[in-house]
């Protein structure tokens, strides 16, 4: 259980960092970069759902 919490904590931290990068990319109108970050966020969300199931 402790390992699961550790993994989820790491994934949430990664999401937080990616969301900040996404906001910056959108503000700078870097659409390709923003789309790439969104895809990564989607994959991390998927992993979080799998880990918490």
C-alpha positions in Angstrom: 0.0 0.0 0.0 2.8 2.4 0.8 4.4 1.8 -2.6 1.0 2.6 -4.2 0.9 5.9 -2.4 4.4 6.7 -3.4 3.7 6.0 -7.1 0.5 8.0 -7.0 2.3 10.9 -5.3 4.9 10.9 -7.9 2.3 10.9 -10.7 0.4 13.7 -9.2 3.6 15.7 -8.9 4.3 15.1 -12.5 0.8 16.2 -13.4 1.3 19.5 -11.5 4.5 20.3 -13.3 3.0 19.4 -16.7 0.0 21.6 -16.1 2.2 24.6 -15.4 4.1 23.8 -18.6 0.9 23.5 -20.5 -0.4 26.9 -19.2 2.9 28.5 -20.3 2.8 26.9 -23.8 -0.8 28.0 -24.3 0.0 31.5 -23.2 2.9 31.6 -25.6 0.7 30.1 -28.3 2.9 27.0 -28.8 0.1 24.8 -29.9 2.2 21.7 -30.9 4.0 21.7 -27.6 0.7 22.2 -25.7 -0.9 19.2 -27.6 2.1 17.0 -26.7 1.8 18.0 -23.0 -1.9 17.3 -23.1 -1.3 13.8 -24.4 1.3 13.2 -21.6 -1.2 14.5 -19.0 -3.8 12.1 -20.4 -1.4 9.1 -20.1 -0.5 10.0 -16.5 -4.2 10.4 -15.6 -4.8 6.9 -17.1 -1.9 5.5 -14.9 -3.4 7.2 -11.8 -6.8 5.6 -12.5 -5.1 2.2 -13.0 -3.0 2.5 -9.8 -6.0 3.6 -7.7 -8.3 0.9 -8.9 
